[in-house]
Amino acid sequence: MQLTKKAKHTKSQTTLTRQERLVNMSGGFAVVNQELLLLYKNIIIIDDIVTTGSTLNEIAITIKKHNPQSHIWGLVVGRHNK
């Protein structure tokens, strides 16, 4: 079930430094359905790969703004060491 969506076009994260990734993802997501989001207290964010965690972090920040009581977990399939 999708609770957030990408709100702006961002550069590919693959060639960016850690700081550039954080800036690139800032404000990058929006809540799809506020009412649906408020129904859930435990939320799992699934990502295919994590390097710096900037995507997971930005999605979590977006969710917390709309549902501060939620508990957010990140599930990642792989990790890239850069």
N, CA, C and O atoms as a Maestro MAE file, in Angstrom:
{
 s_m_m2io_version
 :::
 2.0.0
}

f_m_ct {
 s_m_title
 :::
 protein
 m_atom[328] {
  # First column is atom index #
  i_m_mmod_type
  r_m_x_coord
  r_m_y_coord
  r_m_z_coord
  i_m_residue_number
  s_m_chain_name
  s_m_pdb_residue_name
  s_m_pdb_atom_name
  i_m_atomic_number
  :::
  1 25 0.847 -1.165 0.000 1 A "MET " " N  " 7
  2 3 0.000 0.000 0.000 1 A "MET " " CA " 6
  3 2 0.901 1.238 0.000 1 A "MET " " C  " 6
  4 15 1.785 1.360 0.848 1 A "MET " " O  " 8
  5 25 0.689 2.118 -0.909 2 A "GLN " " N  " 7
  6 3 1.527 3.303 -1.051 2 A "GLN " " CA " 6
  7 2 0.948 4.461 -0.248 2 A "GLN " " C  " 6
  8 15 -0.195 4.865 -0.460 2 A "GLN " " O  " 8
  9 25 1.748 4.993 0.677 3 A "LEU " " N  " 7
  10 3 1.330 6.133 1.482 3 A "LEU " " CA " 6
  11 2 1.989 7.436 1.044 3 A "LEU " " C  " 6
  12 15 1.488 8.523 1.331 3 A "LEU " " O  " 8
  13 25 3.118 7.315 0.345 4 A "THR " " N  " 7
  14 3 3.817 8.503 -0.154 4 A "THR " " CA " 6
  15 2 4.109 8.338 -1.634 4 A "THR " " C  " 6
  16 15 4.048 7.237 -2.182 4 A "THR " " O  " 8
  17 25 4.427 9.455 -2.267 5 A "LYS " " N  " 7
  18 3 4.856 9.412 -3.668 5 A "LYS " " CA " 6
  19 2 5.948 10.449 -3.853 5 A "LYS " " C  " 6
  20 15 6.104 11.363 -3.044 5 A "LYS " " O  " 8
  21 25 6.687 10.292 -4.915 6 A "LYS " " N  " 7
  22 3 7.734 11.251 -5.246 6 A "LYS " " CA " 6
  23 2 7.073 12.563 -5.650 6 A "LYS " " C  " 6
  24 15 6.193 12.584 -6.511 6 A "LYS " " O  " 8
  25 25 7.499 13.645 -5.030 7 A "ALA " " N  " 7
  26 3 6.852 14.942 -5.256 7 A "ALA " " CA " 6
  27 2 7.624 15.834 -6.220 7 A "ALA " " C  " 6
  28 15 7.092 16.824 -6.723 7 A "ALA " " O  " 8
  29 25 8.875 15.479 -6.474 8 A "LYS " " N  " 7
  30 3 9.675 16.288 -7.400 8 A "LYS " " CA " 6
  31 2 10.670 15.392 -8.112 8 A "LYS " " C  " 6
  32 15 11.039 14.326 -7.620 8 A "LYS " " O  " 8
  33 25 11.089 15.841 -9.266 9 A "HIS " " N  " 7
  34 3 12.113 15.108 -10.014 9 A "HIS " " CA " 6
  35 2 13.442 15.287 -9.300 9 A "HIS " " C  " 6
  36 15 13.815 16.403 -8.938 9 A "HIS " " O  " 8
  37 25 14.155 14.189 -9.099 10 A "THR " " N  " 7
  38 3 15.466 14.252 -8.465 10 A "THR " " CA " 6
  39 2 16.502 13.588 -9.369 10 A "THR " " C  " 6
  40 15 16.174 12.745 -10.204 10 A "THR " " O  " 8
  41 25 17.750 13.985 -9.184 11 A "LYS " " N  " 7
  42 3 18.845 13.362 -9.920 11 A "LYS " " CA " 6
  43 2 19.027 11.930 -9.427 11 A "LYS " " C  " 6
  44 15 18.617 11.588 -8.317 11 A "LYS " " O  " 8
  45 25 19.643 11.104 -10.258 12 A "SER " " N  " 7
  46 3 19.992 9.755 -9.831 12 A "SER " " CA " 6
  47 2 20.959 9.850 -8.653 12 A "SER " " C  " 6
  48 15 21.899 10.645 -8.680 12 A "SER " " O  " 8
  49 25 20.732 9.058 -7.645 13 A "GLN " " N  " 7
  50 3 21.562 9.091 -6.440 13 A "GLN " " CA " 6
  51 2 22.923 8.417 -6.643 13 A "GLN " " C  " 6
  52 15 23.838 8.629 -5.848 13 A "GLN " " O  " 8
  53 25 23.063 7.619 -7.685 14 A "THR " " N  " 7
  54 3 24.232 6.748 -7.844 14 A "THR " " CA " 6
  55 2 25.564 7.479 -7.940 14 A "THR " " C  " 6
  56 15 26.589 6.942 -7.521 14 A "THR " " O  " 8
  57 25 25.570 8.689 -8.482 15 A "THR " " N  " 7
  58 3 26.841 9.394 -8.670 15 A "THR " " CA " 6
  59 2 27.050 10.532 -7.674 15 A "THR " " C  " 6
  60 15 28.039 11.260 -7.765 15 A "THR " " O  " 8
  61 25 26.136 10.690 -6.731 16 A "LEU " " N  " 7
  62 3 26.199 11.816 -5.803 16 A "LEU " " CA " 6
  63 2 26.929 11.463 -4.515 16 A "LEU " " C  " 6
  64 15 26.946 10.304 -4.098 16 A "LEU " " O  " 8
  65 25 27.531 12.470 -3.887 17 A "THR " " N  " 7
  66 3 28.150 12.290 -2.570 17 A "THR " " CA " 6
  67 2 27.050 12.219 -1.515 17 A "THR " " C  " 6
  68 15 25.882 12.473 -1.806 17 A "THR " " O  " 8
  69 25 27.429 11.875 -0.303 18 A "ARG " " N  " 7
  70 3 26.453 11.797 0.793 18 A "ARG " " CA " 6
  71 2 25.706 13.119 0.960 18 A "ARG " " C  " 6
  72 15 24.478 13.127 1.044 18 A "ARG " " O  " 8
  73 25 26.425 14.225 1.009 19 A "GLN " " N  " 7
  74 3 25.795 15.539 1.200 19 A "GLN " " CA " 6
  75 2 24.875 15.880 0.023 19 A "GLN " " C  " 6
  76 15 23.779 16.405 0.216 19 A "GLN " " O  " 8
  77 25 25.325 15.579 -1.182 20 A "GLU " " N  " 7
  78 3 24.501 15.844 -2.371 20 A "GLU " " CA " 6
  79 2 23.224 14.999 -2.360 20 A "GLU " " C  " 6
  80 15 22.171 15.462 -2.799 20 A "GLU " " O  " 8
  81 25 23.313 13.772 -1.862 21 A "ARG " " N  " 7
  82 3 22.136 12.903 -1.772 21 A "ARG " " CA " 6
  83 2 21.114 13.473 -0.793 21 A "ARG " " C  " 6
  84 15 19.913 13.457 -1.062 21 A "ARG " " O  " 8
  85 25 21.588 13.968 0.328 22 A "LEU " " N  " 7
  86 3 20.683 14.549 1.321 22 A "LEU " " CA " 6
  87 2 19.948 15.761 0.752 22 A "LEU " " C  " 6
  88 15 18.741 15.910 0.945 22 A "LEU " " O  " 8
  89 25 20.669 16.610 0.061 23 A "VAL " " N  " 7
  90 3 20.067 17.796 -0.553 23 A "VAL " " CA " 6
  91 2 19.132 17.387 -1.685 23 A "VAL " " C  " 6
  92 15 18.042 17.943 -1.822 23 A "VAL " " O  " 8
  93 25 19.549 16.426 -2.491 24 A "ASN " " N  " 7
  94 3 18.778 15.959 -3.633 24 A "ASN " " CA " 6
  95 2 17.401 15.427 -3.205 24 A "ASN " " C  " 6
  96 15 16.412 15.653 -3.901 24 A "ASN " " O  " 8
  97 25 17.332 14.726 -2.073 25 A "MET " " N  " 7
  98 3 16.079 14.105 -1.633 25 A "MET " " CA " 6
  99 2 15.225 15.036 -0.776 25 A "MET " " C  " 6
  100 15 14.053 14.745 -0.541 25 A "MET " " O  " 8
  101 25 15.782 16.139 -0.308 26 A "SER " " N  " 7
  102 3 15.043 17.046 0.572 26 A "SER " " CA " 6
  103 2 13.754 17.533 -0.084 26 A "SER " " C  " 6
  104 15 13.775 18.101 -1.176 26 A "SER " " O  " 8
  105 25 12.639 17.303 0.596 27 A "GLY " " N  " 7
  106 3 11.346 17.704 0.060 27 A "GLY " " CA " 6
  107 2 10.894 16.880 -1.123 27 A "GLY " " C  " 6
  108 15 10.013 17.299 -1.874 27 A "GLY " " O  " 8
  109 25 11.484 15.716 -1.299 28 A "GLY " " N  " 7
  110 3 11.233 14.908 -2.489 28 A "GLY " " CA " 6
  111 2 9.990 14.038 -2.457 28 A "GLY " " C  " 6
  112 15 9.648 13.420 -3.465 28 A "GLY " " O  " 8
  113 25 9.299 13.973 -1.306 29 A "PHE " " N  " 7
  114 3 8.142 13.095 -1.191 29 A "PHE " " CA " 6
  115 2 6.944 13.823 -0.608 29 A "PHE " " C  " 6
  116 15 7.086 14.806 0.119 29 A "PHE " " O  " 8
  117 25 5.751 13.317 -0.944 30 A "ALA " " N  " 7
  118 3 4.495 13.871 -0.439 30 A "ALA " " CA " 6
  119 2 3.578 12.716 -0.037 30 A "ALA " " C  " 6
  120 15 3.685 11.612 -0.570 30 A "ALA " " O  " 8
  121 25 2.690 12.979 0.895 31 A "VAL " " N  " 7
  122 3 1.713 11.984 1.332 31 A "VAL " " CA " 6
  123 2 0.640 11.845 0.258 31 A "VAL " " C  " 6
  124 15 0.146 12.845 -0.264 31 A "VAL " " O  " 8
  125 25 0.280 10.606 -0.072 32 A "VAL " " N  " 7
  126 3 -0.724 10.330 -1.092 32 A "VAL " " CA " 6
  127 2 -2.130 10.491 -0.516 32 A "VAL " " C  " 6
  128 15 -2.998 11.091 -1.150 32 A "VAL " " O  " 8
  129 25 -2.354 9.952 0.691 33 A "ASN " " N  " 7
  130 3 -3.673 9.968 1.294 33 A "ASN " " CA " 6
  131 2 -3.547 10.181 2.803 33 A "ASN " " C  " 6
  132 15 -3.225 9.246 3.536 33 A "ASN " " O  " 8
  133 25 -3.797 11.386 3.260 34 A "GLN " " N  " 7
  134 3 -3.651 11.745 4.669 34 A "GLN " " CA " 6
  135 2 -4.534 10.877 5.575 34 A "GLN " " C  " 6
  136 15 -4.074 10.410 6.617 34 A "GLN " " O  " 8
  137 25 -5.777 10.660 5.193 35 A "GLU " " N  " 7
  138 3 -6.706 9.882 6.025 35 A "GLU " " CA " 6
  139 2 -6.226 8.444 6.186 35 A "GLU " " C  " 6
  140 15 -6.304 7.882 7.279 35 A "GLU " " O  " 8
  141 25 -5.739 7.856 5.125 36 A "LEU " " N  " 7
  142 3 -5.224 6.495 5.176 36 A "LEU " " CA " 6
  143 2 -3.976 6.419 6.049 36 A "LEU " " C  " 6
  144 15 -3.816 5.478 6.827 36 A "LEU " " O  " 8
  145 25 -3.111 7.386 5.923 37 A "LEU " " N  " 7
  146 3 -1.882 7.418 6.708 37 A "LEU " " CA " 6
  147 2 -2.183 7.436 8.199 37 A "LEU " " C  " 6
  148 15 -1.475 6.797 8.977 37 A "LEU " " O  " 8
  149 25 -3.213 8.152 8.607 38 A "LEU " " N  " 7
  150 3 -3.550 8.269 10.026 38 A "LEU " " CA " 6
  151 2 -4.094 6.973 10.620 38 A "LEU " " C  " 6
  152 15 -4.141 6.834 11.842 38 A "LEU " " O  " 8
  153 25 -4.502 6.029 9.787 39 A "LEU " " N  " 7
  154 3 -5.010 4.744 10.272 39 A "LEU " " CA " 6
  155 2 -3.903 3.834 10.792 39 A "LEU " " C  " 6
  156 15 -4.165 2.929 11.585 39 A "LEU " " O  " 8
  157 25 -2.676 4.067 10.355 40 A "TYR " " N  " 7
  158 3 -1.578 3.157 10.666 40 A "TYR " " CA " 6
  159 2 -0.623 3.750 11.697 40 A "TYR " " C  " 6
  160 15 -0.230 4.913 11.605 40 A "TYR " " O  " 8
  161 25 -0.257 2.926 12.682 41 A "LYS " " N  " 7
  162 3 0.713 3.336 13.699 41 A "LYS " " CA " 6
  163 2 2.089 2.733 13.433 41 A "LYS " " C  " 6
  164 15 3.105 3.298 13.839 41 A "LYS " " O  " 8
  165 25 2.124 1.588 12.754 42 A "ASN " " N  " 7
  166 3 3.381 0.936 12.385 42 A "ASN " " CA " 6
  167 2 3.490 0.932 10.872 42 A "ASN " " C  " 6
  168 15 2.638 0.376 10.179 42 A "ASN " " O  " 8
  169 25 4.542 1.554 10.364 43 A "ILE " " N  " 7
  170 3 4.710 1.717 8.921 43 A "ILE " " CA " 6
  171 2 6.080 1.189 8.522 43 A "ILE " " C  " 6
  172 15 7.088 1.504 9.154 43 A "ILE " " O  " 8
  173 25 6.104 0.386 7.473 44 A "ILE " " N  " 7
  174 3 7.361 -0.149 6.945 44 A "ILE " " CA " 6
  175 2 7.641 0.514 5.598 44 A "ILE " " C  " 6
  176 15 6.801 0.497 4.698 44 A "ILE " " O  " 8
  177 25 8.828 1.094 5.473 45 A "ILE " " N  " 7
  178 3 9.281 1.664 4.208 45 A "ILE " " CA " 6
  179 2 10.191 0.623 3.558 45 A "ILE " " C  " 6
  180 15 11.150 0.158 4.174 45 A "ILE " " O  " 8
  181 25 9.888 0.265 2.323 46 A "ILE " " N  " 7
  182 3 10.687 -0.739 1.622 46 A "ILE " " CA " 6
  183 2 11.479 -0.047 0.512 46 A "ILE " " C  " 6
  184 15 10.926 0.697 -0.298 46 A "ILE " " O  " 8
  185 25 12.787 -0.312 0.496 47 A "ASP " " N  " 7
  186 3 13.664 0.260 -0.528 47 A "ASP " " CA " 6
  187 2 14.543 -0.857 -1.090 47 A "ASP " " C  " 6
  188 15 14.889 -1.798 -0.376 47 A "ASP " " O  " 8
  189 25 14.895 -0.751 -2.352 48 A "ASP " " N  " 7
  190 3 15.680 -1.810 -2.978 48 A "ASP " " CA " 6
  191 2 17.139 -1.803 -2.532 48 A "ASP " " C  " 6
  192 15 17.742 -2.863 -2.365 48 A "ASP " " O  " 8
  193 25 17.708 -0.618 -2.339 49 A "ILE " " N  " 7
  194 3 19.124 -0.531 -1.956 49 A "ILE " " CA " 6
  195 2 19.334 0.746 -1.146 49 A "ILE " " C  " 6
  196 15 18.690 1.765 -1.397 49 A "ILE " " O  " 8
  197 25 20.227 0.680 -0.188 50 A "VAL " " N  " 7
  198 3 20.538 1.854 0.622 50 A "VAL " " CA " 6
  199 2 22.044 2.095 0.593 50 A "VAL " " C  " 6
  200 15 22.842 1.164 0.702 50 A "VAL " " O  " 8
  201 25 22.407 3.347 0.446 51 A "THR " " N  " 7
  202 3 23.816 3.726 0.532 51 A "THR " " CA " 6
  203 2 23.987 4.663 1.728 51 A "THR " " C  " 6
  204 15 24.713 4.353 2.672 51 A "THR " " O  " 8
  205 25 23.314 5.803 1.677 52 A "THR " " N  " 7
  206 3 23.395 6.762 2.781 52 A "THR " " CA " 6
  207 2 22.125 6.780 3.621 52 A "THR " " C  " 6
  208 15 22.132 7.310 4.732 52 A "THR " " O  " 8
  209 25 21.041 6.215 3.117 53 A "GLY " " N  " 7
  210 3 19.775 6.235 3.839 53 A "GLY " " CA " 6
  211 2 18.964 7.495 3.619 53 A "GLY " " C  " 6
  212 15 17.950 7.697 4.286 53 A "GLY " " O  " 8
  213 25 19.391 8.356 2.689 54 A "SER " " N  " 7
  214 3 18.714 9.639 2.490 54 A "SER " " CA " 6
  215 2 17.280 9.477 1.986 54 A "SER " " C  " 6
  216 15 16.408 10.257 2.369 54 A "SER " " O  " 8
  217 25 17.017 8.493 1.145 55 A "THR " " N  " 7
  218 3 15.654 8.274 0.654 55 A "THR " " CA " 6
  219 2 14.756 7.806 1.795 55 A "THR " " C  " 6
  220 15 13.668 8.348 1.991 55 A "THR " " O  " 8
  221 25 15.206 6.805 2.548 56 A "LEU " " N  " 7
  222 3 14.425 6.319 3.689 56 A "LEU " " CA " 6
  223 2 14.177 7.430 4.702 56 A "LEU " " C  " 6
  224 15 13.069 7.573 5.220 56 A "LEU " " O  " 8
  225 25 15.196 8.201 4.974 57 A "ASN " " N  " 7
  226 3 15.078 9.288 5.939 57 A "ASN " " CA " 6
  227 2 14.066 10.332 5.481 57 A "ASN " " C  " 6
  228 15 13.244 10.781 6.279 57 A "ASN " " O  " 8
  229 25 14.110 10.717 4.236 58 A "GLU " " N  " 7
  230 3 13.205 11.744 3.723 58 A "GLU " " CA " 6
  231 2 11.750 11.260 3.729 58 A "GLU " " C  " 6
  232 15 10.843 12.033 4.042 58 A "GLU " " O  " 8
  233 25 11.525 9.999 3.389 59 A "ILE " " N  " 7
  234 3 10.170 9.448 3.447 59 A "ILE " " CA " 6
  235 2 9.682 9.415 4.896 59 A "ILE " " C  " 6
  236 15 8.533 9.764 5.169 59 A "ILE " " O  " 8
  237 25 10.537 9.001 5.819 60 A "ALA " " N  " 7
  238 3 10.163 8.970 7.238 60 A "ALA " " CA " 6
  239 2 9.822 10.364 7.760 60 A "ALA " " C  " 6
  240 15 8.855 10.527 8.504 60 A "ALA " " O  " 8
  241 25 10.601 11.356 7.380 61 A "ILE " " N  " 7
  242 3 10.322 12.744 7.787 61 A "ILE " " CA " 6
  243 2 8.963 13.184 7.266 61 A "ILE " " C  " 6
  244 15 8.192 13.813 7.990 61 A "ILE " " O  " 8
  245 25 8.665 12.857 6.012 62 A "THR " " N  " 7
  246 3 7.389 13.221 5.409 62 A "THR " " CA " 6
  247 2 6.230 12.568 6.159 62 A "THR " " C  " 6
  248 15 5.226 13.223 6.441 62 A "THR " " O  " 8
  249 25 6.362 11.287 6.481 63 A "ILE " " N  " 7
  250 3 5.308 10.574 7.206 63 A "ILE " " CA " 6
  251 2 5.133 11.154 8.609 63 A "ILE " " C  " 6
  252 15 4.003 11.379 9.043 63 A "ILE " " O  " 8
  253 25 6.220 11.396 9.315 64 A "LYS " " N  " 7
  254 3 6.161 11.930 10.681 64 A "LYS " " CA " 6
  255 2 5.496 13.306 10.751 64 A "LYS " " C  " 6
  256 15 4.854 13.630 11.749 64 A "LYS " " O  " 8
  257 25 5.646 14.110 9.707 65 A "LYS " " N  " 7
  258 3 4.989 15.423 9.680 65 A "LYS " " CA " 6
  259 2 3.474 15.275 9.721 65 A "LYS " " C  " 6
  260 15 2.778 16.118 10.286 65 A "LYS " " O  " 8
  261 25 2.962 14.197 9.118 66 A "HIS " " N  " 7
  262 3 1.521 13.982 9.025 66 A "HIS " " CA " 6
  263 2 0.986 13.038 10.087 66 A "HIS " " C  " 6
  264 15 -0.205 13.069 10.396 66 A "HIS " " O  " 8
  265 25 1.844 12.201 10.648 67 A "ASN " " N  " 7
  266 3 1.433 11.239 11.660 67 A "ASN " " CA " 6
  267 2 2.566 11.063 12.668 67 A "ASN " " C  " 6
  268 15 3.293 10.071 12.620 67 A "ASN " " O  " 8
  269 25 2.719 12.030 13.587 68 A "PRO " " N  " 7
  270 3 3.838 12.003 14.538 68 A "PRO " " CA " 6
  271 2 3.854 10.779 15.459 68 A "PRO " " C  " 6
  272 15 4.910 10.421 15.982 68 A "PRO " " O  " 8
  273 25 2.713 10.139 15.662 69 A "GLN " " N  " 7
  274 3 2.640 8.980 16.553 69 A "GLN " " CA " 6
  275 2 3.072 7.677 15.873 69 A "GLN " " C  " 6
  276 15 3.184 6.646 16.537 69 A "GLN " " O  " 8
  277 25 3.308 7.709 14.593 70 A "SER " " N  " 7
  278 3 3.648 6.480 13.872 70 A "SER " " CA " 6
  279 2 5.043 5.981 14.245 70 A "SER " " C  " 6
  280 15 5.938 6.753 14.588 70 A "SER " " O  " 8
  281 25 5.188 4.672 14.164 71 A "HIS " " N  " 7
  282 3 6.485 4.006 14.332 71 A "HIS " " CA " 6
  283 2 6.903 3.563 12.932 71 A "HIS " " C  " 6
  284 15 6.170 2.836 12.262 71 A "HIS " " O  " 8
  285 25 8.069 3.998 12.501 72 A "ILE " " N  " 7
  286 3 8.493 3.755 11.122 72 A "ILE " " CA " 6
  287 2 9.699 2.823 11.105 72 A "ILE " " C  " 6
  288 15 10.672 3.021 11.832 72 A "ILE " " O  " 8
  289 25 9.610 1.810 10.261 73 A "TRP " " N  " 7
  290 3 10.670 0.829 10.099 73 A "TRP " " CA " 6
  291 2 11.136 0.859 8.648 73 A "TRP " " C  " 6
  292 15 10.334 1.092 7.744 73 A "TRP " " O  " 8
  293 25 12.404 0.631 8.424 74 A "GLY " " N  " 7
  294 3 12.946 0.557 7.081 74 A "GLY " " CA " 6
  295 2 13.349 -0.873 6.749 74 A "GLY " " C  " 6
  296 15 14.037 -1.523 7.536 74 A "GLY " " O  " 8
  297 25 12.932 -1.360 5.602 75 A "LEU " " N  " 7
  298 3 13.310 -2.679 5.121 75 A "LEU " " CA " 6
  299 2 14.044 -2.485 3.789 75 A "LEU " " C  " 6
  300 15 13.499 -1.923 2.839 75 A "LEU " " O  " 8
  301 25 15.283 -2.960 3.745 76 A "VAL " " N  " 7
  302 3 16.118 -2.756 2.566 76 A "VAL " " CA " 6
  303 2 16.593 -4.105 2.062 76 A "VAL " " C  " 6
  304 15 16.983 -4.973 2.844 76 A "VAL " " O  " 8
  305 25 16.558 -4.274 0.744 77 A "VAL " " N  " 7
  306 3 16.966 -5.531 0.129 77 A "VAL " " CA " 6
  307 2 18.491 -5.625 0.054 77 A "VAL " " C  " 6
  308 15 19.056 -6.692 0.290 77 A "VAL " " O  " 8
  309 25 19.159 -4.519 -0.271 78 A "GLY " " N  " 7
  310 3 20.620 -4.557 -0.409 78 A "GLY " " CA " 6
  311 2 21.254 -3.265 0.076 78 A "GLY " " C  " 6
  312 15 20.579 -2.257 0.286 78 A "GLY " " O  " 8
  313 25 22.564 -3.320 0.248 79 A "ARG " " N  " 7
  314 3 23.316 -2.152 0.679 79 A "ARG " " CA " 6
  315 2 24.485 -1.947 -0.264 79 A "ARG " " C  " 6
  316 15 25.156 -2.898 -0.666 79 A "ARG " " O  " 8
  317 25 24.718 -0.693 -0.609 80 A "HIS " " N  " 7
  318 3 25.832 -0.350 -1.480 80 A "HIS " " CA " 6
  319 2 26.852 0.411 -0.669 80 A "HIS " " C  " 6
  320 15 26.525 1.426 -0.055 80 A "HIS " " O  " 8
  321 25 28.078 -0.062 -0.657 81 A "ASN " " N  " 7
  322 3 29.148 0.646 0.038 81 A "ASN " " CA " 6
  323 2 29.857 1.539 -0.945 81 A "ASN " " C  " 6
  324 15 30.398 1.074 -1.948 81 A "ASN " " O  " 8
  325 25 29.853 2.814 -0.658 82 A "LYS " " N  " 7
  326 3 30.500 3.764 -1.554 82 A "LYS " " CA " 6
  327 2 31.601 4.481 -0.838 82 A "LYS " " C  " 6
  328 15 32.271 5.328 -1.427 82 A "LYS " " O  " 8
  :::
 }
 m_bond[327] {
  # First column is bond index #
  i_m_from
  i_m_to
  i_m_order
  :::
  1 1 2 1
  2 2 3 1
  3 3 4 2
  4 3 5 1
  5 5 6 1
  6 6 7 1
  7 7 8 2
  8 7 9 1
  9 9 10 1
  10 10 11 1
  11 11 12 2
  12 11 13 1
  13 13 14 1
  14 14 15 1
  15 15 16 2
  16 15 17 1
  17 17 18 1
  18 18 19 1
  19 19 20 2
  20 19 21 1
  21 21 22 1
  22 22 23 1
  23 23 24 2
  24 23 25 1
  25 25 26 1
  26 26 27 1
  27 27 28 2
  28 27 29 1
  29 29 30 1
  30 30 31 1
  31 31 32 2
  32 31 33 1
  33 33 34 1
  34 34 35 1
  35 35 36 2
  36 35 37 1
  37 37 38 1
  38 38 39 1
  39 39 40 2
  40 39 41 1
  41 41 42 1
  42 42 43 1
  43 43 44 2
  44 43 45 1
  45 45 46 1
  46 46 47 1
  47 47 48 2
  48 47 49 1
  49 49 50 1
  50 50 51 1
  51 51 52 2
  52 51 53 1
  53 53 54 1
  54 54 55 1
  55 55 56 2
  56 55 57 1
  57 57 58 1
  58 58 59 1
  59 59 60 2
  60 59 61 1
  61 61 62 1
  62 62 63 1
  63 63 64 2
  64 63 65 1
  65 65 66 1
  66 66 67 1
  67 67 68 2
  68 67 69 1
  69 69 70 1
  70 70 71 1
  71 71 72 2
  72 71 73 1
  73 73 74 1
  74 74 75 1
  75 75 76 2
  76 75 77 1
  77 77 78 1
  78 78 79 1
  79 79 80 2
  80 79 81 1
  81 81 82 1
  82 82 83 1
  83 83 84 2
  84 83 85 1
  85 85 86 1
  86 86 87 1
  87 87 88 2
  88 87 89 1
  89 89 90 1
  90 90 91 1
  91 91 92 2
  92 91 93 1
  93 93 94 1
  94 94 95 1
  95 95 96 2
  96 95 97 1
  97 97 98 1
  98 98 99 1
  99 99 100 2
  100 99 101 1
  101 101 102 1
  102 102 103 1
  103 103 104 2
  104 103 105 1
  105 105 106 1
  106 106 107 1
  107 107 108 2
  108 107 109 1
  109 109 110 1
  110 110 111 1
  111 111 112 2
  112 111 113 1
  113 113 114 1
  114 114 115 1
  115 115 116 2
  116 115 117 1
  117 117 118 1
  118 118 119 1
  119 119 120 2
  120 119 121 1
  121 121 122 1
  122 122 123 1
  123 123 124 2
  124 123 125 1
  125 125 126 1
  126 126 127 1
  127 127 128 2
  128 127 129 1
  129 129 130 1
  130 130 131 1
  131 131 132 2
  132 131 133 1
  133 133 134 1
  134 134 135 1
  135 135 136 2
  136 135 137 1
  137 137 138 1
  138 138 139 1
  139 139 140 2
  140 139 141 1
  141 141 142 1
  142 142 143 1
  143 143 144 2
  144 143 145 1
  145 145 146 1
  146 146 147 1
  147 147 148 2
  148 147 149 1
  149 149 150 1
  150 150 151 1
  151 151 152 2
  152 151 153 1
  153 153 154 1
  154 154 155 1
  155 155 156 2
  156 155 157 1
  157 157 158 1
  158 158 159 1
  159 159 160 2
  160 159 161 1
  161 161 162 1
  162 162 163 1
  163 163 164 2
  164 163 165 1
  165 165 166 1
  166 166 167 1
  167 167 168 2
  168 167 169 1
  169 169 170 1
  170 170 171 1
  171 171 172 2
  172 171 173 1
  173 173 174 1
  174 174 175 1
  175 175 176 2
  176 175 177 1
  177 177 178 1
  178 178 179 1
  179 179 180 2
  180 179 181 1
  181 181 182 1
  182 182 183 1
  183 183 184 2
  184 183 185 1
  185 185 186 1
  186 186 187 1
  187 187 188 2
  188 187 189 1
  189 189 190 1
  190 190 191 1
  191 191 192 2
  192 191 193 1
  193 193 194 1
  194 194 195 1
  195 195 196 2
  196 195 197 1
  197 197 198 1
  198 198 199 1
  199 199 200 2
  200 199 201 1
  201 201 202 1
  202 202 203 1
  203 203 204 2
  204 203 205 1
  205 205 206 1
  206 206 207 1
  207 207 208 2
  208 207 209 1
  209 209 210 1
  210 210 211 1
  211 211 212 2
  212 211 213 1
  213 213 214 1
  214 214 215 1
  215 215 216 2
  216 215 217 1
  217 217 218 1
  218 218 219 1
  219 219 220 2
  220 219 221 1
  221 221 222 1
  222 222 223 1
  223 223 224 2
  224 223 225 1
  225 225 226 1
  226 226 227 1
  227 227 228 2
  228 227 229 1
  229 229 230 1
  230 230 231 1
  231 231 232 2
  232 231 233 1
  233 233 234 1
  234 234 235 1
  235 235 236 2
  236 235 237 1
  237 237 238 1
  238 238 239 1
  239 239 240 2
  240 239 241 1
  241 241 242 1
  242 242 243 1
  243 243 244 2
  244 243 245 1
  245 245 246 1
  246 246 247 1
  247 247 248 2
  248 247 249 1
  249 249 250 1
  250 250 251 1
  251 251 252 2
  252 251 253 1
  253 253 254 1
  254 254 255 1
  255 255 256 2
  256 255 257 1
  257 257 258 1
  258 258 259 1
  259 259 260 2
  260 259 261 1
  261 261 262 1
  262 262 263 1
  263 263 264 2
  264 263 265 1
  265 265 266 1
  266 266 267 1
  267 267 268 2
  268 267 269 1
  269 269 270 1
  270 270 271 1
  271 271 272 2
  272 271 273 1
  273 273 274 1
  274 274 275 1
  275 275 276 2
  276 275 277 1
  277 277 278 1
  278 278 279 1
  279 279 280 2
  280 279 281 1
  281 281 282 1
  282 282 283 1
  283 283 284 2
  284 283 285 1
  285 285 286 1
  286 286 287 1
  287 287 288 2
  288 287 289 1
  289 289 290 1
  290 290 291 1
  291 291 292 2
  292 291 293 1
  293 293 294 1
  294 294 295 1
  295 295 296 2
  296 295 297 1
  297 297 298 1
  298 298 299 1
  299 299 300 2
  300 299 301 1
  301 301 302 1
  302 302 303 1
  303 303 304 2
  304 303 305 1
  305 305 306 1
  306 306 307 1
  307 307 308 2
  308 307 309 1
  309 309 310 1
  310 310 311 1
  311 311 312 2
  312 311 313 1
  313 313 314 1
  314 314 315 1
  315 315 316 2
  316 315 317 1
  317 317 318 1
  318 318 319 1
  319 319 320 2
  320 319 321 1
  321 321 322 1
  322 322 323 1
  323 323 324 2
  324 323 325 1
  325 325 326 1
  326 326 327 1
  327 327 328 2
  :::
 }
}
